[in-house]
Amino acid sequence: MEPWVFPALAAAALIATHYLLLRAASGRLGDALGALVLEGTAALGIAAFWLVRGRFSTIPTSRAGLGYAALSGLAISGASILIFAALRKGGPISSTGTLVLGGGVALSALAAPFFFSEGITARRLLGVGLGLVGMVILATEAVPNPAP
């Protein structure tokens, strides 16, 4: 197994937990406050990891790296607010999570060749196409909304 597979699978399990907890929180506080609590808590968790383990990394830090990480943080903060809004408005986890993560994966898979010189392969295009079909299937499923 490739060395990146285990961390990716563990991240997927945490993302699933994240969406279940987001669904539980949505509608119980405002979208922006929910995102602020989510992102603030995430920042504390990441800071604790960095203090315990991350600061001993041998990877050099650059201004470009810091800038890209900050821009990524702004993108995820906007996404967090919008996810809260989508779930509050009754979006089922199976559809909302699929559209957000699947859509992000599909868009990044299509954009990566232009930004990072990754190859455009038939396998990549097939994977994106199958992912889009799955997103359409899940996003158009009639799911009854639970009472608030």
TACORGI-V772348 format. One line per field, one symbol per residue. phi: phi as a letter, one per 40 degrees, with the letter a starting at -180 (. if undefined). A space follows every 50 residues. Layout:
phi->???
//
This chain:
phi->.ccccccccccccccccdccccccccgbaccccdcccdcccccccccccc ccbccccccccbcccccccccccccccccccccdcccccgccdccccccc cccccccccccdcccbfcccbccccccccccccccccccbccbccccc
//
